[in-house]
């Protein structure tokens, strides 16, 4: 006859909950506006391994898309990822591309080094300085940031992206030209000499 049996399945969360954050700062005046007399806007992206899952994150990636880049002209300053290691056990380090210099792309990608971990509750801050020339306007998406792991899933993927708003004020490009005319015959203004 039939044999009765039962199976108990327990789901274990084995993926970190990565959370993206993004803000914009400028040197003065209005915090999210690069004013005519300012040259650099900072995009501050965060990648957090939320404490809820208590799973180490590995092979994480931060992808930042920035607006207003003029390819071949806009300047990217040095990106220095800063680890906030409240657990005391995170070893995560990151390499970003492009790292600095004249931008030919509006996308910055920072990858976690292999064999390093970002412990639950810890986060990394990426300050990405971008300098003029930039296209003027108000931009809301981009700027945007996405955080993922190339080898792990995420139980709450809806918090893996964030956006911000930035306004780039135009600057005038004015050239002043003066002309001196010396003539043996004086002339009235507005006449050809």
ROFI-411715 format. One line per 3 residues: for each residue x negated, y, z negated of N, C-alpha, C. Coordinates in Angstrom, 3 decimals, m for minus. Layout:
X,Y,Z,X,Y,Z,X,Y,Z  ...
# end
This chain:
m0.783,m1.164,0.000,0.000,0.000,0.000,m0.849,1.262,0.000  m0.178,2.393,0.093,m0.879,3.682,0.109,m1.567,3.950,m1.230  m2.717,4.615,m1.137,m3.474,4.965,m2.336,m3.301,6.462,m2.577
m2.894,6.818,m3.747,m2.700,8.236,m4.102,m4.049,8.852,m4.442  m4.256,10.060,m3.916,m5.489,10.773,m4.243,m5.207,12.274,m4.234  m6.081,13.016,m4.852,m5.938,14.472,m4.853,m7.325,15.090,m4.698
m7.323,16.260,m4.125,m8.572,16.973,m3.903,m8.408,18.381,m4.447  m9.397,18.851,m5.171,m9.396,20.225,m5.672,m10.481,20.986,m4.928  m10.096,22.107,m4.333,m11.044,22.935,m3.597,m11.172,24.264,m4.316
m12.385,24.631,m4.599,m12.640,25.917,m5.246,m13.444,26.776,m4.281  m12.884,27.922,m3.925,m13.584,28.832,m3.020,m14.595,29.640,m3.815  m15.793,29.693,m3.309,m16.853,30.456,m3.954,m17.221,31.606,m3.029
m17.248,32.792,m3.582,m17.655,33.940,m2.785,m19.171,33.894,m2.660  m19.641,33.743,m1.428,m21.079,33.684,m1.226,m21.559,34.809,m0.305  m20.748,35.838,m0.213,m21.102,36.981,0.620,m21.043,38.249,m0.221
m21.967,39.166,m0.001,m21.949,40.423,m0.736,m20.869,41.355,m0.185  m20.384,42.237,m1.031,m19.450,43.278,m0.592,m20.274,44.534,m0.330  m20.598,44.772,0.934,m21.369,45.954,1.300,m20.421,47.142,1.475
m20.849,48.295,0.973,m20.023,49.499,1.023,m20.844,50.622,1.651  m20.245,51.299,2.633,m20.906,52.418,3.316,m20.470,53.741,2.708  m21.383,54.699,2.699,m21.066,56.066,2.288,m21.783,57.034,3.209
m21.211,58.236,3.389,m21.837,59.226,4.253,m21.444,60.623,3.812  m22.450,61.493,3.726,m22.192,62.914,3.470,m23.138,63.727,4.333  m22.840,65.018,4.437,m23.631,65.938,5.246,m24.044,67.096,4.362
m25.325,67.484,4.432,m25.793,68.652,3.679,m26.610,69.550,4.604  m26.560,70.839,4.308,m27.351,71.830,5.039,m28.038,72.719,4.008  m29.011,73.529,4.427,m29.806,74.294,3.454,m29.045,75.293,2.584
m27.975,75.874,3.066,m27.310,76.903,2.253,m25.958,77.235,2.815  m25.360,78.291,2.264,m24.052,78.713,2.767,m23.020,77.627,2.587  m22.348,77.260,3.670,m21.327,76.215,3.645,m22.019,74.858,3.765
m21.748,73.967,2.822,m22.489,72.700,2.706,m22.454,71.828,3.956  m21.355,71.812,4.690,m21.257,70.920,5.849,m21.358,71.673,7.173  m21.839,72.915,7.129,m22.001,73.714,8.344,m23.458,74.110,8.515
m24.012,73.779,9.677,m25.345,74.240,10.025,m25.162,75.622,10.639  m25.473,76.641,9.831,m25.221,78.011,10.248,m26.283,78.497,11.230  m25.994,79.622,11.877,m26.858,80.138,12.943,m28.301,80.348,12.495
m28.510,80.625,11.205,m29.860,80.900,10.696,m30.502,79.681,10.036  m29.911,78.507,10.199,m30.444,77.263,9.643,m30.854,76.343,10.785  m31.845,75.497,10.523,m32.335,74.662,11.619,m32.110,73.165,11.433
m31.923,72.676,10.199,m31.867,71.228,9.965,m30.615,70.836,9.188  m29.950,69.796,9.659,m28.817,69.194,8.960,m29.272,67.818,8.472  m28.885,67.469,7.239,m29.218,66.162,6.668,m27.967,65.293,6.606
m28.057,64.115,7.217,m27.010,63.107,7.097,m27.489,62.151,6.009  m26.684,61.979,4.953,m27.074,61.146,3.822,m26.159,59.919,3.814  m26.717,58.791,4.256,m25.966,57.539,4.333,m26.354,56.651,3.159
m25.383,55.926,2.621,m25.671,54.970,1.549,m25.179,53.582,1.945  m25.934,52.586,1.508,m25.592,51.185,1.676,m25.606,50.593,0.274  m24.433,50.193,m0.210,m24.294,49.670,m1.571,m23.877,48.206,m1.530
m24.510,47.401,m2.374,m24.045,46.039,m2.602,m23.163,46.127,m3.847  m21.854,46.163,m3.629,m20.910,46.343,m4.746,m21.076,45.227,m5.769  m20.866,45.579,m7.014,m21.134,44.647,m8.113,m20.097,43.525,m8.216
m18.936,43.689,m7.559,m17.834,42.734,m7.701,m18.141,41.302,m7.331  m18.968,41.075,m6.300,m19.218,39.697,m5.868,m20.430,39.065,m6.542  m21.324,39.859,m7.081,m22.535,39.374,m7.746,m23.383,38.481,m6.848
m23.369,38.775,m5.540,m24.149,38.011,m4.573,m25.254,38.916,m4.033  m26.472,38.400,m3.959,m27.583,39.161,m3.380,m27.319,39.394,m1.897  m27.636,40.585,m1.433,m27.500,40.903,m0.009,m28.871,40.795,0.655
m28.874,40.205,1.831,m30.113,40.108,2.600,m29.815,40.434,4.058  m30.863,40.807,4.776,m30.738,41.125,6.201,m29.662,42.173,6.475  m29.593,43.180,5.614,m28.592,44.229,5.810,m29.075,45.235,6.843
m28.116,45.923,7.426,m28.398,46.916,8.466,m27.496,48.120,8.256  m28.111,49.308,8.360,m27.365,50.558,8.337,m27.473,51.167,9.730  m26.316,51.441,10.353,m26.290,52.067,11.673,m25.585,53.409,11.547
m26.314,54.473,11.839,m25.787,55.834,11.740,m25.700,56.429,13.137  m24.518,56.903,13.487,m24.334,57.608,14.754,m24.144,59.079,14.429  m24.996,59.911,15.006,m24.959,61.338,14.700,m24.513,62.121,15.932
m23.778,63.202,15.718,m23.280,63.993,16.846,m24.264,65.095,17.231  m23.971,65.741,18.346,m24.610,66.990,18.763,m26.050,66.849,19.215  m26.545,65.616,19.334,m27.932,65.407,19.754,m28.094,65.812,21.219
m29.128,66.569,21.481,m29.511,66.883,22.858,m30.710,65.999,23.170  m30.470,64.972,23.982,m31.505,63.976,24.269,m32.762,64.633,24.814  m33.883,64.265,24.218,m35.162,64.799,24.644,m35.520,66.129,24.010
m34.624,66.681,23.186,m34.877,67.991,22.570,m34.677,67.999,21.058  m33.574,67.387,20.577,m33.301,67.383,19.129,m34.399,66.609,18.406  m34.714,67.039,17.193,m35.846,66.476,16.446,m35.345,65.709,15.214
m35.822,64.478,15.065,m35.533,63.647,13.890,m36.707,63.744,12.935  m36.454,64.172,11.697,m37.498,64.185,10.675,m37.700,62.784,10.125  m38.672,62.617,9.266,m38.976,61.308,8.684,m37.820,60.818,7.813
m37.440,59.560,7.997,m36.400,58.917,7.184,m37.106,58.118,6.098  m36.766,58.402,4.839,m37.370,57.673,3.730,m36.243,56.993,2.949  m36.019,55.683,3.182,m34.989,54.980,2.413,m35.383,54.917,0.935
m34.436,55.259,0.057,m34.690,55.255,m1.383,m33.787,54.222,m2.039  m34.403,53.239,m2.692,m33.674,52.177,m3.387,m33.351,52.618,m4.811  m32.062,52.553,m5.181,m31.665,52.756,m6.577,m31.499,51.364,m7.161
m32.486,50.970,m7.978,m32.640,49.598,m8.439,m32.205,49.487,m9.903  m30.902,49.645,m10.148,m30.411,49.580,m11.528,m30.537,48.177,m12.103  m30.514,47.162,m11.252,m30.636,45.785,m11.733,m32.069,45.477,m12.154
m33.009,46.222,m11.560,m34.416,45.951,m11.824,m34.967,44.781,m11.017  m34.127,44.167,m10.187,m34.553,42.970,m9.464,m34.491,43.096,m7.947  m33.992,44.220,m7.438,m33.927,44.387,m5.984,m35.319,44.596,m5.408
m35.552,44.001,m4.255,m36.838,44.148,m3.568,m36.663,44.708,m2.164  m35.462,45.146,m1.821,m35.137,45.565,m0.461,m35.993,46.738,0.006  m36.537,46.583,1.200,m37.222,47.670,1.896,m36.630,47.725,3.301
m36.760,48.884,3.952,m36.114,49.090,5.253,m37.067,49.739,6.247  m36.866,49.406,7.505,m37.558,50.038,8.619,m36.495,50.628,9.533  m36.687,51.902,9.905,m35.691,52.587,10.726,m36.229,52.850,12.129
m35.305,52.828,13.090,m35.662,53.109,14.477,m34.569,53.966,15.110  m34.916,55.087,15.706,m36.253,55.661,15.716,m36.638,56.123,14.314  m37.934,56.242,14.069,m38.419,56.607,12.736,m38.536,58.114,12.566
m38.921,58.821,13.608,m39.069,60.276,13.578,m39.465,60.718,14.976  m39.314,62.020,15.240,m39.741,62.572,16.523,m38.581,63.064,17.353  m38.853,63.306,18.624,m37.834,63.791,19.548,m36.835,62.673,19.819
m35.549,62.997,19.697,m34.505,61.977,19.853,m34.130,61.766,21.315  m34.015,60.505,21.706,m33.482,60.165,23.023,m32.167,59.401,22.853  m31.747,59.218,21.594,m30.520,58.494,21.272,m29.832,59.180,20.094
m28.538,58.952,19.948,m27.822,59.508,18.799,m27.554,58.444,17.745  m28.172,57.261,17.885,m27.961,56.164,16.941,m29.262,55.829,16.224  m29.188,55.800,14.894,m30.309,55.433,14.043,m29.959,54.082,13.407
m30.881,53.116,13.484,m30.648,51.791,12.901,m31.760,51.504,11.902  m31.371,51.146,10.665,m32.340,50.775,9.627,m32.059,49.334,9.205  m33.083,48.486,9.304,m32.949,47.060,8.986,m33.721,46.707,7.720
m33.087,45.887,6.885,m33.734,45.380,5.678,m34.808,44.367,6.075  m35.943,44.460,5.415,m37.036,43.514,5.682,m36.624,42.114,5.249  m37.084,41.110,5.997,m36.812,39.716,5.650,m37.422,39.362,4.305
m36.868,38.379,3.650,m37.339,37.881,2.354,m37.236,38.916,1.244  m36.395,39.943,1.438,m36.127,40.899,0.354,m34.644,40.834,0.030  m34.267,41.270,m1.171,m32.859,41.224,m1.578,m32.415,42.571,m2.123
m31.137,42.843,m1.907,m30.466,43.990,m2.520,m29.460,43.398,m3.493  m29.770,43.514,m4.769,m28.940,42.907,m5.815,m27.598,43.628,m5.945  m26.605,42.921,m6.458,m25.285,43.504,m6.695,m25.411,44.704,m7.632
m24.741,45.784,m7.268,m24.769,47.010,m8.063,m25.838,47.989,m7.630  m26.762,47.573,m6.788,m27.833,48.453,m6.327,m27.477,49.047,m4.964  m28.138,50.151,m4.611,m27.855,50.783,m3.322,m29.094,51.469,m2.777
m29.029,51.748,m1.484,m30.109,52.420,m0.776,m29.543,53.705,m0.171  m30.294,54.796,m0.313,m29.913,56.080,0.269,m30.866,56.393,1.417  m30.280,56.713,2.563,m31.048,57.073,3.757,m30.755,58.549,4.060
m31.738,59.414,3.888,m31.570,60.816,4.259,m32.168,60.992,5.642  m31.316,61.407,6.583,m31.698,61.495,7.988,m31.648,62.967,8.410  m32.811,63.640,8.456,m32.843,65.055,8.847,m32.911,65.218,10.372
m32.022,66.033,10.906,m31.997,66.290,12.344,m32.041,67.802,12.558  m32.964,68.244,13.419,m33.172,69.678,13.639,m32.777,70.105,15.045  m32.465,71.396,15.145,m32.106,71.998,16.422,m33.215,71.800,17.424
m32.856,71.836,18.712,m31.582,72.251,19.288,m30.522,71.148,19.171  m29.287,71.588,18.901,m28.132,70.706,18.773,m26.950,71.354,19.486  m26.041,70.549,19.967,m24.841,71.061,20.608,m23.924,71.656,19.545
m23.405,72.857,19.799,m22.516,73.522,18.843,m21.129,72.875,18.863  m20.450,72.930,17.703,m19.085,72.422,17.601,m18.819,71.815,16.245  m17.583,71.355,16.045,m17.197,70.644,14.821,m16.989,69.187,15.196
m17.644,68.310,14.438,m17.646,66.884,14.753,m17.159,66.099,13.542  m16.226,65.150,13.774,m15.680,64.365,12.665,m15.922,62.871,12.795  m16.153,62.350,13.970,m16.419,60.924,14.118,m17.023,60.665,15.486
m18.327,60.700,15.718,m19.340,60.778,14.689,m19.400,62.152,14.049  m20.065,62.302,12.907,m20.959,61.322,12.309,m20.217,60.150,11.663  m20.790,58.972,11.852,m20.260,57.803,11.164,m21.390,56.828,10.857
m21.122,55.978,9.874,m22.114,54.993,9.457,m21.411,53.654,9.294  m22.134,52.579,9.627,m21.626,51.223,9.419,m22.722,50.417,8.732  m22.321,49.574,7.792,m23.270,48.699,7.106,m22.810,47.255,7.267
m23.767,46.386,7.555,m23.472,44.972,7.772,m24.670,44.146,7.319  m24.473,42.845,7.309,m25.579,41.906,7.149,m25.598,41.063,8.415  m26.782,40.812,8.930,m26.880,40.009,10.150,m26.749,38.512,9.865
m26.767,38.125,8.580,m26.710,36.696,8.241,m25.631,36.342,7.220  m24.965,37.341,6.645,m23.944,37.078,5.632,m22.632,37.740,6.034  m21.542,37.161,5.596,m20.237,37.767,5.819,m19.980,38.847,4.780
m18.749,39.345,4.746,m18.365,40.372,3.778,m16.903,40.162,3.425  m16.578,39.969,2.137,m15.189,39.699,1.765,m14.265,40.914,1.933  m14.822,42.122,1.996,m14.020,43.346,2.131,m14.595,44.231,3.247
m14.423,43.853,4.493,m15.061,44.589,5.588,m14.507,45.998,5.819  m13.356,46.324,5.264,m12.787,47.656,5.490,m13.615,48.779,4.865  m14.488,48.451,3.896,m15.313,49.504,3.286,m16.733,49.525,3.858
m16.906,48.905,5.029,m18.233,48.837,5.652,m18.521,50.024,6.563  m17.599,50.983,6.654,m17.809,52.144,7.517,m17.342,53.404,6.799  m17.968,54.524,7.153,m17.589,55.820,6.573,m17.847,56.907,7.611
m17.106,57.981,7.505,m17.286,59.119,8.399,m17.445,60.391,7.579  m17.881,61.435,8.235,m18.016,62.751,7.606,m17.728,63.794,8.675  m17.675,65.041,8.260,m17.468,66.143,9.192,m18.647,67.090,9.100
m19.102,67.566,10.249,m20.180,68.546,10.290,m19.834,69.585,11.352  m20.174,70.832,11.064,m20.017,71.917,12.037,m21.398,72.459,12.363  m21.688,72.563,13.642,m22.948,73.127,14.120,m22.612,74.480,14.741
m23.004,75.560,14.068,m22.769,76.895,14.618,m23.715,77.138,15.780  m23.243,77.866,16.785,m24.132,78.187,17.905,m25.176,79.215,17.482  m26.272,79.201,18.184,m27.261,80.266,18.000,m27.449,80.935,19.341
m27.693,82.227,19.295,m27.871,82.986,20.529,m29.275,82.769,21.067  m29.372,82.644,22.354,m30.662,82.545,23.027,m30.786,83.810,23.873  m31.306,84.830,23.246,m31.351,86.152,23.878,m32.784,86.493,24.239
m32.946,87.027,25.423,m34.256,87.492,25.854,m34.138,88.981,26.125  m34.992,89.755,25.501,m34.981,91.196,25.686,m36.042,91.539,26.722  m35.596,92.213,27.753,m36.500,92.608,28.819,m36.551,94.129,28.849
m37.744,94.674,28.835,m37.889,96.127,28.962,m38.637,96.412,30.242  m38.325,97.517,30.772,m38.971,97.889,32.025,m39.356,99.357,31.945  m40.593,99.627,32.229,m41.070,101.009,32.274,m41.318,101.375,33.722
m40.861,102.519,34.062,m41.062,103.003,35.417,m41.841,104.307,35.332  m42.903,104.346,36.058,m43.646,105.613,36.141,m43.541,106.081,37.586  m43.161,107.297,37.721,m42.981,107.843,39.061,m43.423,109.298,39.060
m43.992,109.691,40.164,m44.373,111.106,40.306,m43.137,111.972,40.425  m42.034,111.348,40.879,m40.790,112.108,41.025,m39.810,111.652,39.960  m39.429,112.513,39.043,m38.449,112.109,38.044,m37.128,111.705,38.692
m36.446,110.724,38.099,m35.167,110.258,38.634,m34.135,110.274,37.527  m32.859,110.386,37.912,m31.776,110.342,36.955,m31.454,108.887,36.619  m31.023,108.650,35.401,m30.633,107.301,34.994,m29.570,106.777,35.909
m29.678,105.492,36.275,m28.677,104.857,37.109,m28.938,105.006,38.590  m30.017,105.654,38.977,m30.336,105.777,40.408,m31.530,104.890,40.729  m31.594,104.473,41.979,m32.712,103.672,42.423,m33.941,104.542,42.604
m35.082,104.014,42.248,m36.324,104.766,42.405,m37.151,104.146,43.497
# end
